[in-house]
Amino acid sequence: MSVNRGYEEDSEKDVDIIEPKRNHNQSDQEPADEGTLLSGIQTYFSDEKVLIPQIEKDGFSFRKLWAFTGPGFLMSIAYLDPGNIESDLQSGVVAQYKLLWVLLSATILGLVMQRLSARLGVVTGHHLAEMCYRQYKRVPRIILWLMVETAIIGSDIQEVIGTAIAIYLLSNKVVPLWAGTLITILDTFTFLFLDKYGLRKLEFLFALLITVMAVTFGYEYIVSAPPQGEVMKGMFVPWCEGCDSRTLLQAVGIVGAVIMPHNLYLHSALVKSRDVDRRKSSNVREANFYFFVEACIALFVSFIINVFVVAVFAHGLYGKTNSDVLDTCQNSTIYDDIASVFPSDNELVDADLYKGGLFLGCTFGIAAMYIWAVGILAAGQSSTMTGTYAGQFVMEGFLNLQWARWKRVLVTRFIAIVPTFCVAFFSRIEDLTGMNDILNAVMALQLPFATIPTIAFTSNPNIMGEFVNGIGNKIVSILLSILVIAINIFFVIDQVNHSDLHSAWMVLVVLFGIAYICFNIYLVIHMAVNMGSERLAEMPLVQKYVTHSSNNLGFGPHRNTYASLRSYPSYGLNQIYHAA
């Protein structure tokens, strides 16, 4: 695919004309650099952008769809990381097929938010972290950054540990968990620099890894042969007959595993890799359409792969005890390995990626275990790479970094890898079962810190112009945010009630809960101002602590300045406000 190197350079020349100068007397409450050019050293597509073919015929074009294909599939990998795969596995073990409709619903809700995220990047030319840098005051911006980094670290632990487990299985337990973590770090660095050979080649690599997952997990689905009627019923009948609190918590875990906060930041940045002339609203509208079609295809593929995993273990391990598994694997060549992780008792199986692989190996032959491990390896390696990209986008956006790319890769990897290595080094592989639920809960808690800013910015007509959210998008996205926050509060309360916490820890939990709710209220107020609440916007406290006077969040003399953006295709609205 041909690329464009001159377009971005011309756009940057336009930017230089209107870049505001730093006023050293300006206070920290309203930093002057809110309107300056964000990091010029882009993460992975600074040297090339994919050209969009110009076709005279009206209507749908597969050539154009192919040109836009790439960002959505990279985004969809977050729906296929080892944390998701383990959540799928546990869903099948705990609830059989009864939670497939929850998985489908979470994927659809994820698509809604991914669509808004992509639209933000296409329309403004800036990704979500860059917009947060412009629109939030310093303290809430730093808090947001820390929360998103926490989500990235939690996701990275799942991804790297999952990859290490795959290596452990493929090496016949020769390579320990901590060594697999180090291998994952090294090969991630290697793959990350493949973009030097071309953006499309990098996207092809990710497509190949998704194909590997589809083939390997599809193979397990075929050899397992679950009843198709039960699978379809679980997928489309939104009911959970006889479900207990354990099943309900598993449903919450599915939401936390599927919709990841840092993925919204990632998707809004990935769409910038296409050469979209934002001076023409028809081109922006076309880009939004094709990116949405691509995201639908990508998430459909990811959903099918997730269904494969749920169904395999719903058919094989639902309602089974540890003794049942031992009896099934009595004549297997890997019985000793099975006996070491499945105690001879009548407790229900508590499965994870490692135990799942051993079960497949003893039930369907040793090849099934190795094929499972290859699929987990592809999931872990691909999601680790996209997670590192997300970390770079988040760091360069929130902090306006001007570092060289290798420094950003090193720092973002270091932040995420250190806790991961500690977990791997000080844990046994048999003791990792409960960690996935904890990490999913951590990421679910951070989700409002991605969804609320996304809704706020895409609902602001001064940012999105004619592409601002309609009433339907606003209602659906707001209800989604309310649902997520409510689920998080329920999950935390349930976990606290079932935990024997010391009084000091209980005090910390309560204080954290109060701070969490207060910060969400702050973000909701900011979102309401973006949506056009003049009463809130005129309140002195809101003007002082929530909004920047230079941001024009829906009001003032620059209300309809979106048209100016067409003259500055790779620059943001705040710069135009300053220039005006």
C-alpha positions in Angstrom: 0.0 0.0 0.0 1.4 3.4 -0.9 2.0 5.9 1.8 2.0 9.6 2.2 4.9 11.5 3.8 4.2 15.0 2.6 0.7 15.5 3.9 1.6 15.5 7.6 4.5 17.9 6.9 2.2 20.4 5.2 -0.2 20.1 8.0 2.5 20.8 10.6 3.5 23.9 8.6 -0.1 25.1 9.0 0.2 24.4 12.7 3.3 26.5 13.1 1.5 29.5 11.8 -1.1 29.5 14.6 0.8 28.0 17.5 0.4 30.2 20.5 3.4 31.3 22.5 4.0 30.5 26.1 3.0 33.1 28.6 5.3 32.6 31.6 3.0 34.6 33.9 0.0 32.2 33.4 -1.0 30.3 36.4 -0.9 26.5 36.8 -4.7 26.4 37.0 -4.8 27.3 33.3 -1.5 26.3 31.7 -0.7 28.0 28.4 0.6 24.9 26.9 -2.9 23.5 26.7 -3.0 24.9 23.2 0.4 24.0 22.0 1.3 21.2 19.6 1.4 17.9 21.4 4.3 15.5 20.9 5.6 15.6 17.4 7.3 12.3 17.7 4.4 10.0 17.0 4.3 6.4 18.3 4.1 4.2 15.3 2.9 5.9 12.2 5.0 9.1 12.1 6.7 8.3 8.8 3.8 7.0 6.8 0.1 7.2 6.5 -2.0 4.8 4.4 -3.5 6.6 1.4 -7.2 6.2 0.8 -8.0 5.5 -2.9 -10.2 8.0 -4.7 -13.0 6.2 -6.5 -15.5 8.2 -8.6 -18.3 5.7 -8.3 -20.7 6.2 -5.4 -21.6 3.4 -2.9 -19.7 0.9 -0.9 -16.1 0.2 -2.0 -14.1 -2.9 -0.9 -10.9 -1.1 -2.0 -11.6 1.7 0.5 -12.6 -0.8 3.2 -9.3 -2.5 2.6 -7.4 0.8 3.0 -9.2 1.5 6.3 -8.7 -2.1 7.5 -6.1 -2.4 10.3 -6.9 -0.2 13.3 -10.1 -2.1 14.2 -8.3 -5.5 14.2 -5.5 -4.1 16.4 -8.1 -2.8 18.7 -10.0 -6.1 18.7 -7.0 -7.9 20.1 -7.8 -6.5 23.5 -11.0 -8.6 23.3 -8.8 -11.7 22.8 -6.0 -11.3 25.4 -5.3 -14.1 27.9 -7.4 -12.3 30.5 -10.4 -12.5 28.3 -9.6 -16.1 27.3 -9.4 -17.1 31.0 -12.6 -15.3 31.7 -14.3 -17.2 28.9 -13.0 -20.4 30.2 -14.2 -19.7 33.7 -17.6 -18.6 32.4 -18.1 -21.9 30.7 -17.0 -23.8 33.8 -19.2 -21.8 36.2 -22.3 -21.2 34.2 -22.1 -23.5 31.1 -23.7 -21.6 28.2 -25.9 -19.3 30.3 -23.6 -16.2 30.1 -23.0 -16.2 26.4 -25.6 -13.5 26.0 -23.6 -11.4 28.6 -20.5 -11.8 26.4 -22.5 -10.8 23.3 -24.0 -7.8 25.1 -20.6 -6.7 26.4 -19.1 -7.0 22.9 -21.9 -4.8 21.4 -21.6 -2.2 24.2 -17.8 -2.3 23.6 -18.5 -1.6 19.9 -20.6 1.4 20.8 -17.7 2.9 22.8 -15.1 2.0 20.3 -17.1 3.7 17.6 -17.1 6.9 19.6 -13.4 6.6 20.3 -12.6 6.2 16.6 -14.8 9.1 15.6 -13.0 11.3 18.1 -9.6 10.5 16.5 -10.9 10.8 12.9 -12.8 14.1 13.4 -10.2 16.0 15.5 -7.0 14.4 14.4 -6.1 13.9 18.1 -6.5 10.8 20.2 -8.3 10.6 23.5 -5.2 11.2 25.8 -4.3 14.3 23.8 -7.9 15.6 24.2 -7.7 14.9 27.9 -4.5 17.0 28.0 -6.4 19.9 26.4 -9.7 19.7 28.2 -8.9 18.8 31.8 -7.1 20.8 34.5 -3.8 19.5 35.7 -4.8 17.6 38.8 -7.7 15.6 37.3 -5.6 15.0 34.2 -2.8 13.4 36.3 -5.3 11.3 38.2 -6.8 10.2 35.0 -3.4 9.2 33.7 -2.6 7.3 36.8 -5.9 5.4 36.6 -5.3 4.5 33.0 -1.8 3.4 33.7 -3.2 1.2 36.5 -5.5 -0.4 34.0 -2.6 -1.0 31.5 -0.5 -2.6 34.2 -3.4 -4.9 35.2 -4.0 -5.9 31.6 -0.3 -6.4 31.0 0.0 -8.7 34.0 -2.7 -10.9 32.4 -1.1 -10.8 29.0 2.5 -11.5 30.0 1.5 -14.2 32.5 -0.7 -15.8 29.9 2.2 -15.8 27.4 4.5 -17.3 30.1 2.0 -20.0 30.8 1.9 -20.8 27.1 5.6 -21.1 27.0 5.6 -23.2 30.1 3.2 -25.7 28.4 5.0 -25.7 25.1 8.4 -26.3 26.8 7.0 -29.2 28.8 7.5 -27.2 32.0 11.2 -26.6 31.3 10.9 -22.8 31.1 9.6 -21.5 34.4 7.0 -18.7 34.7 9.5 -15.9 35.5 11.8 -16.9 32.6 8.8 -16.9 30.3 8.0 -13.4 31.4 11.6 -12.3 30.5 11.2 -14.0 27.1 7.9 -12.2 26.5 9.6 -8.8 27.3 12.4 -9.4 24.9 10.3 -10.7 21.9 7.8 -7.9 22.5 10.6 -5.3 22.0 11.6 -7.2 18.8 8.1 -7.2 17.3 7.5 -3.6 18.3 10.2 -2.4 16.0 8.8 -4.2 13.1 6.9 -1.1 12.2 10.2 0.2 10.8 9.4 -2.1 7.8 6.1 -0.6 7.1 2.8 0.0 8.8 0.8 -2.5 6.7 3.4 -5.2 7.4 2.9 -4.6 11.1 -0.9 -4.8 10.7 -0.5 -8.0 8.7 1.5 -9.5 11.6 -1.4 -8.8 13.9 -3.9 -10.3 11.4 -1.8 -13.4 11.3 -1.8 -13.7 15.1 -5.6 -13.3 15.1 -5.8 -16.1 12.5 -3.7 -18.3 14.6 -6.1 -17.8 17.5 -9.1 -18.5 15.3 -7.6 -21.7 14.0 -6.3 -23.1 17.3 -9.4 -22.3 19.4 -11.6 -23.4 16.5 -9.8 -26.7 16.5 -10.6 -27.2 20.2 -14.2 -26.3 19.4 -14.5 -28.9 16.6 -12.9 -31.8 18.6 -14.9 -30.9 21.7 -18.2 -30.8 19.6 -20.5 -28.9 22.1 -24.2 -29.0 21.3 -24.9 -26.2 18.9 -28.5 -25.7 20.1 -27.4 -25.0 23.6 -24.7 -22.6 22.4 -27.2 -20.6 20.3 -29.7 -20.6 23.2 -27.1 -19.3 25.6 -26.1 -16.6 23.1 -29.6 -15.2 22.4 -31.8 -15.9 25.4 -31.0 -13.3 28.0 -31.7 -15.4 31.1 -29.7 -17.2 33.7 -32.0 -19.8 35.3 -30.7 -21.1 38.6 -27.7 -18.8 38.7 -26.1 -18.1 42.1 -23.8 -15.3 43.3 -20.8 -17.0 41.9 -22.3 -16.9 38.4 -23.3 -13.2 38.9 -19.8 -12.3 39.8 -18.6 -14.2 36.7 -20.9 -12.1 34.6 -19.4 -8.9 36.1 -16.0 -10.3 35.4 -17.0 -10.7 31.7 -17.8 -7.0 31.4 -14.6 -6.1 33.1 -12.6 -8.4 30.8 -14.2 -7.4 27.5 -14.5 -3.6 27.7 -11.0 -2.4 28.6 -10.4 1.3 29.4 -7.0 1.7 27.7 -8.5 0.2 24.5 -10.5 3.4 23.9 -7.3 5.4 24.1 -5.7 3.0 21.7 -8.4 3.0 19.1 -8.7 6.8 19.0 -4.9 6.9 18.2 -4.8 4.0 15.7 -7.2 5.7 13.3 -4.8 8.5 12.8 -2.7 6.2 10.7 -5.0 6.8 7.7 -4.6 9.8 5.4 -8.0 11.5 5.9 -8.4 15.1 4.6 -10.4 16.7 7.5 -10.9 19.8 5.4 -13.8 17.9 3.7 -16.7 16.7 5.8 -17.5 14.1 3.2 -14.1 12.5 3.7 -14.5 12.5 7.5 -18.0 11.0 7.2 -16.6 8.3 4.8 -13.7 7.5 7.2 -16.2 7.2 10.2 -18.3 4.8 8.1 -15.5 2.5 7.0 -13.8 2.4 10.4 -17.2 1.4 11.9 -17.6 -1.4 9.3 -14.1 -2.6 10.0 -14.7 -2.5 13.8 -17.9 -4.5 13.4 -16.1 -7.2 11.4 -13.1 -7.3 13.8 -15.3 -7.5 16.9 -17.5 -10.2 15.3 -14.4 -12.3 14.7 -13.2 -11.7 18.3 -16.7 -12.7 19.6 -16.7 -16.0 17.6 -13.3 -16.8 19.0 -14.5 -16.1 22.6 -17.5 -18.3 22.0 -15.2 -21.1 20.9 -13.5 -21.0 24.3 -16.6 -20.7 26.4 -18.3 -23.6 24.6 -15.3 -25.9 24.8 -15.1 -25.7 28.6 -18.8 -25.4 29.2 -19.1 -28.8 27.5 -16.1 -30.3 29.1 -15.8 -29.0 32.7 -19.2 -27.6 33.7 -20.4 -29.3 36.9 -17.3 -31.5 37.1 -15.3 -32.1 40.3 -11.6 -32.5 40.6 -12.2 -36.3 41.1 -14.2 -36.4 37.8 -11.3 -34.9 35.9 -8.8 -37.3 37.5 -11.1 -40.3 36.5 -11.4 -39.0 33.0 -7.6 -38.6 32.7 -6.7 -41.9 34.4 -5.1 -43.4 31.3 -3.6 -40.2 29.9 0.2 -39.9 29.4 0.1 -36.6 31.3 -1.8 -38.0 34.3 1.0 -37.1 36.8 0.7 -33.4 35.7 -3.1 -33.6 36.1 -2.9 -35.1 39.5 -0.5 -32.3 40.7 -3.1 -29.6 40.0 -6.4 -31.4 40.4 -6.7 -32.7 44.0 -8.6 -35.9 44.6 -11.7 -34.3 46.2 -15.3 -33.5 45.3 -14.8 -29.7 45.0 -16.0 -28.2 41.7 -13.2 -27.5 39.3 -11.6 -24.0 39.6 -10.1 -23.7 36.1 -7.5 -21.4 34.6 -5.4 -21.3 31.5 -2.9 -23.9 32.7 -5.5 -26.3 34.1 -7.6 -25.8 31.0 -4.6 -26.8 28.8 -3.9 -29.9 30.8 -7.6 -31.0 30.7 -7.6 -30.6 26.9 -4.4 -32.6 26.7 -5.7 -35.6 28.7 -9.2 -35.5 27.1 -8.4 -35.0 23.4 -4.8 -36.0 23.2 -1.5 -34.2 23.8 -1.8 -32.3 20.5 -4.9 -30.5 21.8 -2.8 -29.2 24.8 0.0 -27.9 22.5 -2.6 -26.3 20.1 -4.2 -24.6 23.0 -0.8 -23.3 24.2 -0.1 -21.9 20.7 -3.4 -20.1 20.7 -2.6 -18.6 24.2 0.8 -17.6 23.0 -0.6 -15.8 20.0 -3.2 -14.0 22.2 -0.6 -13.0 24.8 2.0 -11.8 22.3 -0.4 -9.8 20.2 -2.1 -8.2 23.2 1.2 -7.4 24.9 2.3 -5.4 21.8 -1.0 -3.5 21.5 -0.9 -2.8 25.2 2.6 -1.3 24.8 1.3 0.9 22.0 -1.6 2.0 24.3 0.9 2.8 27.0 2.9 5.0 24.7 -0.2 6.8 23.4 -1.4 7.4 26.9 1.9 8.6 28.2 2.7 10.9 25.2 -0.8 12.3 25.3 -1.4 13.0 29.0 2.1 14.2 29.7 2.9 15.8 26.3 6.2 13.9 26.1 8.8 15.0 23.5 11.0 12.0 24.1 12.5 9.8 21.4 10.4 6.8 20.6 12.8 4.2 22.1 12.7 6.0 25.4 9.0 5.9 25.5 8.9 2.2 24.7 11.5 1.5 27.4 9.6 3.6 30.1 6.1 2.3 29.3 7.4 -1.3 29.2 9.3 -0.8 32.5 6.2 0.6 34.3 4.1 -2.4 33.3 6.7 -5.2 33.4 8.1 -4.7 36.9 4.9 -5.7 38.8 4.3 -8.5 36.3 7.8 -10.0 36.8 7.3 -9.8 40.6 4.0 -11.7 40.3 5.6 -14.3 38.1 8.7 -14.7 40.3 7.0 -15.0 43.6 4.0 -17.1 42.6 3.5 -20.7 41.6 1.7 -21.5 38.4 -0.9 -23.4 40.4 -1.7 -20.4 42.6 -2.7 -18.0 39.8 -6.3 -19.0 39.5 -7.9 -16.2 41.5 -5.6 -13.4 40.2 -7.5 -13.0 36.9 -10.7 -12.1 38.7 -8.9 -9.5 40.8 -7.3 -7.9 37.7 -10.6 -7.8 35.8 -12.1 -6.0 38.8 -9.2 -3.5 38.8 -9.8 -2.8 35.1 -13.5 -2.5 35.5 -13.0 0.1 38.2 -10.9 2.2 35.8 -13.5 1.9 32.9 -15.4 5.2 33.7 -12.1 7.0 33.3 -12.1 6.1 29.6 -15.9 6.1 28.9 -16.8 9.4 30.5 -14.1 11.5 28.7 -15.0 9.7 25.4 -18.7 10.6 25.8 -17.9 14.1 26.9 -15.6 15.0 24.0 -17.8 13.4 21.3 -20.8 15.2 22.7 -19.2 18.6 22.5 -20.2 20.4 19.2 -17.2 22.7 19.5 -15.0 19.6 19.3 -17.0 17.4 16.9 -19.0 20.0 14.9 -21.5 18.3 12.6 -20.2 14.9 13.9 -21.3 15.5 17.4 -23.2 12.7 19.2 -26.9 12.5 18.5 -29.5 12.0 21.2 -29.4 8.2 20.7 -25.7 8.0 21.1 -25.8 10.2 24.2 -28.5 8.1 25.8 -26.9 4.7 25.1 -23.4 5.8 26.1 -24.6 7.5 29.3 -26.7 4.4 30.3 -23.6 2.3 29.6 -21.5 4.5 31.9 -24.1 4.3 34.7 -24.3 0.5 34.3 -20.5 0.2 34.5 -20.2 2.4 37.6 -23.1 0.5 39.3 -21.6 -2.9 38.5 -18.3 -1.7 39.9 -19.8 -0.5 43.1 -21.8 -3.8 43.5 -18.7 -5.8 42.8 -16.5 -4.0 45.4 -19.3 -4.2 48.0 -19.7 -7.9 47.4 -15.9 -8.5 47.6 -15.6 -6.5 50.8 -18.6 -8.4 52.4 -16.9 -11.7 51.6 -13.5 -10.6 52.8 -12.3 -10.8 56.3 -10.6 -7.4 56.3 -8.8 -5.9 59.2 -10.4 -2.6 60.4 -7.4 -0.6 59.1 -7.9 -2.1 55.6 -11.7 -1.5 55.8 -11.0 2.2 56.5 -8.8 2.4 53.5 -11.4 0.7 51.3 -14.1 3.2 52.5 -11.8 6.2 51.9 -10.9 4.9 48.4 -14.6 4.3 47.7 -15.5 7.9 48.6 -12.6 9.3 46.5 -13.6 7.1 43.6 -17.2 8.3 43.6 -16.2 11.9 44.1 -13.9 11.8 41.1 -16.6 10.1 38.9 -18.9 12.9 39.9 -16.3 15.4 38.9 -16.0 13.8 35.5 -19.8 13.6 35.1 -20.0 17.3 35.8 -17.4 18.0 33.1 -19.3 15.7 30.7 -22.5 17.6 31.4 -20.9 20.9 30.6 -19.6 19.4 27.3 -23.1 18.2 26.5 -24.4 21.8 26.8 -25.5 22.3 30.4 -25.3 26.1 30.5 -26.5 26.2 34.1 -23.6 24.1 35.3 -21.1 25.9 33.0 -22.1 29.3 34.6 -21.5 28.2 38.1 -18.3 29.8 39.6 -17.1 26.6 41.2 -17.4 24.7 37.9 -15.6 27.5 36.0 -12.8 27.5 38.6 -12.3 23.8 39.2 -13.8 22.0 36.2 -13.4 23.9 32.9 -10.8 26.0 31.3 -12.0 29.4 30.1 -10.0 28.9 26.9 -11.7 25.6 26.2 -15.0 27.0 25.2 -16.8 23.9 26.3 -20.0 24.5 24.4 -20.4 28.2 25.0 -19.1 31.6 24.1 -18.2 33.4 20.8 -16.4 30.4 19.2 -19.5 28.1 19.5 -19.5 27.3 15.8 -15.8 27.2 14.9 -15.7 23.6 13.7 -15.6 24.8 10.1 -12.2 26.3 10.8 -10.8 22.8 11.5 -11.1 22.0 7.8 -8.3 24.4 7.1 -6.0 22.7 9.7 -6.5 19.0 9.1 -4.0 17.7 11.6 -4.5 20.2 14.4 -7.1 20.6 17.2 -9.8 23.0 17.9 -8.2 24.6 20.9 -5.4 25.9 18.7 -7.9 27.5 16.4 -9.6 29.1 19.4 -6.2 30.6 20.4 -5.5 31.7 16.9 -8.9 33.4 16.7 
